[in-house]
């Protein structure tokens, strides 16, 4: 058998496949696509303003559970003479810590916000607004 006899069936199959592809791809379709109508919900209403967590108030003297006074002194170079803490609650499992300077003013206040990231971001923005 000559090599050309083996190629004829393959060429015939390829030609038939190509012809069927062209017929399916080009047969009976319009050139412009039909627009699809979406029956989804309307655009959502703008979200309500997210309220920050109200800053806690100191209620008692005590040690801060998560930030030692020595770390505060080392970070800002000012001596911490006292530490006051706040109450805890369902949205504030850890007390807020208030580190007092020698003149009795709060030199650093820190608290842990347990909420959504959006509420936490709003709380940080309210406590330390960017200019």
C-alpha positions in Angstrom: 0.0 0.0 0.0 1.3 3.4 -0.9 1.6 6.2 1.8 -0.8 8.4 -0.1 -3.7 5.8 0.4 -3.3 6.1 4.2 -3.6 9.9 4.1 -6.9 10.1 2.1 -9.2 8.8 4.9 -7.6 11.1 7.4 -7.9 14.1 5.1 -11.6 13.1 4.4 -12.3 12.9 8.1 -10.7 16.3 8.8 -12.5 17.9 5.9 -15.9 16.5 7.1 -15.2 17.7 10.6 -14.2 21.2 9.5 -17.3 21.4 7.2 -19.6 20.4 10.1 -17.9 23.0 12.4 -18.4 25.7 9.8 -22.0 24.7 9.3 -22.8 24.7 13.1 -20.8 27.9 13.7 -22.3 29.9 10.9 -25.7 28.4 10.3 -28.9 30.4 11.3 -27.4 32.9 13.7 -27.7 36.7 13.5 -24.5 38.8 13.4 -25.6 40.9 16.4 -26.0 39.3 19.8 -29.4 39.3 21.4 -29.3 41.5 24.6 -30.0 39.6 27.8 -32.4 41.1 30.2 -31.5 40.6 33.9 -34.3 40.3 36.4 -32.1 40.8 39.4 -32.7 43.1 42.3 -32.3 46.8 41.9 -29.1 48.5 43.1 -28.7 48.3 46.8 -29.5 51.3 48.9 -26.4 53.2 50.3 -25.2 51.7 53.6 -26.0 53.5 56.8 -23.2 55.4 58.4 -21.1 53.0 60.5 -20.9 54.2 64.1 -17.6 53.8 66.0 -17.5 52.1 69.4 -17.8 54.7 72.1 -14.5 55.3 73.9 -14.3 53.6 77.3 -13.8 55.4 80.6 -11.3 54.5 83.3 -13.0 53.1 86.4 -10.2 51.5 88.5 -6.5 51.3 89.1 -5.0 48.1 87.7 -2.5 46.4 85.4 -3.1 46.3 81.7 -3.4 42.7 80.6 -2.0 43.1 77.2 0.4 46.1 77.3 2.9 46.5 80.2 3.7 50.0 81.5 7.4 49.5 80.8 6.7 49.0 77.1 4.8 52.3 77.0 7.6 54.1 78.8 10.2 52.6 76.4 8.1 53.5 73.4 7.5 57.2 74.2 10.2 58.1 76.7 7.8 59.4 79.3 7.5 57.8 82.7 4.1 56.0 83.5 3.1 56.9 87.0 -0.2 54.9 87.1 -2.4 52.7 85.0 -6.2 52.8 85.1 -8.5 50.3 83.4 -12.1 50.3 82.2 -14.9 47.8 82.7 -15.4 44.9 80.2 -18.5 43.9 78.4 -19.8 41.7 75.5 -18.2 43.9 72.8 -15.2 44.6 75.0 -13.8 41.4 76.5 -10.5 43.1 77.5 -10.4 46.3 79.6 -9.2 49.5 78.1 -5.9 50.7 79.5 -5.1 54.3 80.4 -1.4 55.1 81.1 -1.0 58.3 83.1 1.9 60.7 83.0 3.5 62.5 86.0 1.0 65.4 85.7 -2.0 63.0 85.9 -3.0 63.3 82.2 -3.5 60.3 80.0 -0.4 59.8 77.8 -1.7 56.7 76.1 -5.1 55.0 75.9 -5.6 51.7 74.3 -8.5 49.3 73.9 -9.4 46.2 71.9 -12.5 46.5 69.7 -14.3 43.2 69.1 -16.6 44.0 66.1 -16.7 44.0 62.3 -13.7 45.4 60.4 -15.9 48.4 59.4 -16.7 49.2 63.0 -13.1 48.8 64.0 -12.0 51.1 61.2 -14.6 53.7 62.2 -13.4 53.5 65.8 -9.8 54.1 64.8 -10.8 57.0 62.5 -12.8 58.6 65.4 -9.9 58.2 67.9 -7.2 59.3 65.6 -8.6 61.2 62.6 -6.4 61.8 59.6 -6.0 65.4 58.5 
